[in-house]
Amino acid sequence: MLAVLPGTANHPAMPATLPVTELFLIALVLIFALPYAVWRLGRTEYWAPLVVVQIVTGILLGPGLLGAVWPAYYDFVFTPQVIGSLNGIAWWAVMLFVFVAGLELDLDEAWKWRRETGLTAGLALGVPLVLGAGAAWVLLTLSDPAAWIGAKGHIWQFVAGVGMACAVTALPILILFMQKLEILRTPLGQRILRYASLDDILIWAVLALILLDWERVGRQAAYLAGFAVAVWLMRKLIARIPEKDRWYIALVWLAANGWLADWSGLHYMVGAFLAGAALDAKWFGTEAIDRFRDVVLLAFMPVFFLSTGLRTSWEMGGIAAFAAAALLLAAMVAGKLAGVGLAGRLLGWQKGEAWIIGWLLQTKALIMIIFVNVLFDKGIITSGAFTALLLAAVGSTMLTIPVVTPALKRLEGLKAKGG
C-alpha cells in the first residue's frame, strides 16, 4: 500500500512521490489537457484564444492559487526535479519563440516606408512607455518601493522596465490574431507588421540598456563586437548551404548566441532575438517559418506558460495585485491608442483607422510576459510586480479581438489600404 503525503484539514492527502519521469509526465498532462479543455469546451476563442487560456491556466496551477488551496497537490506533482525539467524546456521554448520573432522582422519594407513606419512605430512605443513609466512611479509613491523593486534593481531600472513592458507589442501573437481576422496578408496587415517589427528592435535595445552590467561591461562589449563579426560570417554561410541544412545551423547559432549573451550579462533571450534578427526570413521560407512557429506554440510554449505561472505571487494581497494590474493596463492601452491616434492625425488617416491599428498593436501576451520574466530573472522587479504585469498582459490581450472585430466590419475597405 502506498504511503501518503500529508494533506490539509480540508483536503485529502496525495500518494507517495512517484518516479520523476512519471511526475514529469503527469505535469505535462495537466499543462496540455486543462487549457485545451477549457478553450474547446468553454468556446472561449472569441475573447480568450488558446494562448491566453494557457497563460491563465499556468497562473492557476501555480503555488499562489491552486497550490495555496491544495498544497498537497502542488508538493506532490511539482517537485524540485520536475520543476527543473520543466524549466529546461521552458528556456528552450522561449528562445525558439523569440528567435522566430527576430527572424520575421522585415527591415527592407520598414526602410521603404521609413517616414510612415518610423513616425507610427515611434509614437506607438514612446507614448505608452511614458505613461507606463508614470504608472510605475505612482506605484512607488503610493506604496513601499520594496514591494515592487527587486533586490538587484534600481528605481530607474524599475521605472524604465515597467514603462517598456507597457509599450511592447507581441509580434508573434499579433500575427496569429491577424490570421484569425483574415488581414495578415492584406496591405493593412503588412503595414501593422512593419510598425510592430520596428518596435521589436527598440524593445530589445532598451532592454539591453536596462540590463547593462557595469561590472561585466567588458564582456558585453566583447559579445556585441564578436556578434557583429559572427553575423557577417553566418550570413555568408547560411546563404550558401542547402536549404534543408539551414534550420540545423540556425539552431546551433541560436544556442550559441543565447549562451554568450547570458555569459555577458545581457540575458539569453536578448541573444535569441539578435540571433533571429541577424538572419533573413527568405532563407527559410514564410510557410516554413509559420509551421515552425505553430509547432513551438503547440508543443513547447505551454510549458513556458506553466513555468511563468509558478512564479506568480499573491503575498501582497490579491486586491493590491489587481489594482496595480488595472493601473498598468489603463496606461498601456491609453498610451498605445493615444500614440497611434497622434500618428494617424499627422499622417492624415481616415476616421477609425488609428483605432483599429492601435488596438492591434497593444496586444501584449507573450512578448510582455517574456520581457517581465527577464526583469524578474535579473532581480529588477519583485514577484508582486511580476504578477501585476502578468495580469495586465493577459487583460490587454483578451481585449483585442472583441474590440477590433466589429470595428473592422465597419471599415471593410481599410484592409486594402497600403502605406
Buried (B, 14 or more C-beta within 10 A) or exposed (E): EEEEBEBEEEEEEBEEBBEBEEBBEBBBEBBBEBBBEBBEEEEBBEEBBBBBBBBBBBBBBBBBBBBEEBBBBBBBBBBEBBBEBBBEBBBBBBBBBBBBBBBBBBEEBBEEBEEBBBBBBBBBBBBBBBBBBBBBBBBBEEBEEEBBBBEEBEEEBBBBBBBBBBBBBBBBBBBBBBEBBEBBEBBBBBBBBBBBBBBBBBBBEBBBEBBEEEEBEEBBEBBBEEBEEBBEEBBEEBEEEEEEEBEEBBBEBBBBBBEBBBBBBBBBBBBBBBBBBBBBBEBBEEEBBBEBBEEBBEEBBBBBBBBBBBBBBBEBEEEBBBBBBBBBBBBBBBBBBBBBBBBBEEBEBEEBBBBBBBBBBBBBBBBBBBBBBBBBBBEBBBBBBBBBBBBBBBBBBBBBBEBBEEBBEEBEEBBEBEB
